[in-house]
Amino acid sequence: MGRYFNTAQISLANSAFQHAERLIDDYFRMSLEKIRNHRYDVRTLAFLDKHEVKEGAFAHLCKYRYGKDGEPNEGGLHFYRICLQDDGILDAVERAHSFIKLSPLLLYIAAHELVHVVRFDNGEISFEMSAAEKREEEEKVHGITREVLQAALKPDLKLVLDCFSNRYQLGDIYG
């Protein structure tokens, strides 16, 4: 059974996403309103459906499509769900023996996933892609995320950037 975020950790995750939205706003020169118009939600492990749980990732991005009647539909509205994998995140912090703090790791994860959402929603890249294209997209998003976070770079965040660089899988894209 997985480990779940407690109330304080959920609050940290919410703060990380709010901070990441502001950083994305600055980087992409978008208004916060426009960023928030990208349809996405964030869920923690306790609220994920079985197919949204992804072992070996800190977060998992899913895309859902709905037609006018609320039924799944290829042509209707879409939204993204950022599925935080609490147990993987908590295990990484625990394994780092206090070198990696939860708050900067959550900020990195939030910024990384929001970069994906912006790129997909703006049509820069298709959500439907091959495994090779997914690896390429992850590398590109890692690079953009590092640039986005330069404005917030502090020692704890620098440690996250150093430890969880392109060598590690931070997230996963799921159709």
matplotlib code that plots the C-alpha trace (Angstrom):
import matplotlib.pyplot as plt

x = [0.0, 1.3, 2.2, 0.1, 0.8, -0.5, -2.4, 0.8, 2.4, -0.8, -0.6, 3.1, 2.0, -0.7, 1.8, 4.3, 1.8, 0.8, 4.5, 5.1, 2.2, 3.9, 7.2, 5.6, 3.8, 7.1, 9.0, 6.3, 5.2, 1.6, -0.8, -1.7, -5.3, -4.2, -2.1, -5.0, -7.2, -5.2, -7.5, -5.7, -6.2, -3.8, -4.5, -2.5, -2.2, -5.2, -7.5, -6.1, -7.8, -5.9, -4.7, -3.3, -0.9, 2.6, 5.4, 8.8, 7.6, 7.0, 4.1, 2.0, 0.2, -3.1, -5.3, -9.0, -11.5, -15.3, -18.1, -21.0, -22.9, -20.0, -19.1, -15.5, -15.2, -12.3, -13.5, -14.9, -13.2, -10.1, -8.2, -5.0, -4.7, -1.4, -1.2, 1.2, 2.8, 3.0, 4.8, 7.6, 8.1, 8.2, 10.6, 13.0, 13.0, 13.5, 16.3, 18.1, 18.6, 17.6, 19.7, 16.5, 13.7, 10.1, 9.1, 11.8, 11.2, 7.5, 8.2, 10.4, 7.7, 5.0, 7.0, 7.9, 4.3, 3.0, 5.5, 4.1, 0.5, 1.5, 3.4, 0.5, -2.2, -0.4, 0.0, 3.8, 3.8, 1.1, 0.1, -0.1, 3.5, 5.8, 8.0, 11.0, 9.2, 8.2, 11.9, 12.8, 9.9, 11.0, 14.6, 13.3, 10.9, 13.7, 15.7, 12.8, 12.0, 15.6, 15.4, 12.0, 13.4, 16.4, 14.3, 13.7, 17.1, 18.1, 20.5, 17.7, 16.3, 19.8, 20.3, 17.0, 18.2, 21.5, 20.2, 17.1, 18.6, 17.9, 19.2, 16.1, 12.5, 10.5, 7.3, 5.4, 3.0, 0.0, -2.7]
y = [0.0, 3.5, 6.3, 9.3, 13.0, 14.4, 17.7, 19.8, 18.1, 18.6, 22.3, 22.4, 20.8, 23.5, 26.2, 24.7, 24.7, 28.4, 29.3, 27.4, 29.1, 32.5, 31.3, 29.9, 33.2, 35.1, 32.6, 32.3, 35.9, 34.8, 36.2, 34.1, 34.1, 32.6, 30.0, 29.1, 28.9, 25.8, 23.1, 21.0, 19.7, 18.1, 15.1, 13.3, 9.5, 9.0, 10.5, 8.7, 6.1, 2.9, 3.8, 7.1, 5.5, 5.1, 3.4, 4.9, 8.5, 11.5, 12.6, 11.2, 13.4, 12.2, 13.8, 13.4, 14.4, 15.0, 15.9, 18.1, 15.3, 14.6, 11.4, 10.7, 12.1, 12.6, 16.0, 17.8, 19.6, 18.2, 18.7, 17.4, 15.7, 15.9, 12.8, 13.2, 9.9, 10.7, 7.5, 8.0, 11.6, 10.8, 7.9, 10.1, 12.7, 10.0, 8.3, 11.7, 11.8, 15.5, 16.7, 17.0, 18.9, 18.2, 21.8, 22.4, 19.0, 19.7, 23.1, 21.3, 18.7, 21.4, 23.5, 20.5, 19.3, 22.8, 23.2, 20.0, 21.3, 24.7, 23.0, 20.5, 23.1, 25.6, 22.9, 23.0, 19.2, 16.6, 14.7, 11.5, 10.5, 7.6, 6.4, 8.0, 11.3, 11.1, 10.7, 13.7, 15.8, 14.9, 16.1, 19.3, 19.9, 19.2, 21.9, 24.4, 23.6, 24.4, 27.7, 28.5, 27.8, 30.0, 32.9, 30.9, 29.3, 28.8, 26.2, 23.7, 24.0, 23.8, 20.4, 19.2, 20.3, 18.6, 15.4, 14.9, 16.0, 14.4, 11.1, 10.5, 10.1, 12.9, 12.4, 10.4, 11.2, 9.0, 9.2]
z = [0.0, -0.9, 1.5, 1.3, 1.9, 5.2, 5.4, 5.8, 2.8, 0.7, 1.7, 0.5, -2.8, -3.3, -2.5, -4.9, -7.8, -7.0, -7.0, -10.2, -11.9, -11.2, -12.5, -15.7, -16.1, -16.0, -18.3, -21.0, -20.6, -20.0, -17.5, -14.5, -15.8, -19.1, -17.3, -15.1, -18.2, -19.2, -18.0, -15.4, -11.9, -9.5, -7.4, -4.8, -4.6, -2.2, -4.9, -8.0, -10.1, -10.6, -14.1, -12.8, -10.4, -12.0, -10.1, -10.7, -11.4, -9.1, -11.2, -14.0, -16.6, -18.0, -20.6, -20.6, -23.3, -22.7, -25.1, -24.4, -22.6, -20.2, -22.0, -23.1, -26.6, -29.0, -30.2, -27.1, -24.3, -22.7, -19.5, -17.9, -14.6, -12.8, -10.7, -7.9, -6.7, -3.0, -2.1, -4.7, -3.7, 0.0, -0.6, -2.6, 0.2, 2.8, 0.8, 0.4, 4.2, 4.6, 1.6, -0.5, 1.1, 0.1, -0.7, -3.4, -4.9, -5.1, -6.8, -9.4, -10.0, -10.3, -12.7, -14.8, -15.1, -15.9, -18.6, -20.2, -19.9, -21.5, -24.3, -25.0, -24.7, -26.9, -29.6, -29.4, -29.3, -29.5, -26.4, -28.5, -29.3, -29.6, -26.8, -28.5, -28.8, -25.2, -24.2, -26.3, -24.9, -21.3, -22.1, -23.6, -20.6, -18.1, -19.8, -19.9, -16.2, -15.2, -17.0, -15.4, -11.9, -12.3, -10.9, -7.7, -7.4, -3.8, -2.3, -1.6, -5.1, -6.6, -4.8, -6.4, -9.9, -9.3, -7.9, -10.2, -13.5, -16.8, -15.5, -13.5, -14.5, -12.8, -14.6, -17.2, -19.9, -20.4, -23.1]

ax = plt.figure().add_subplot(projection="3d")
ax.plot(x, y, z, "-o")
ax.set_aspect("equal")
plt.show()
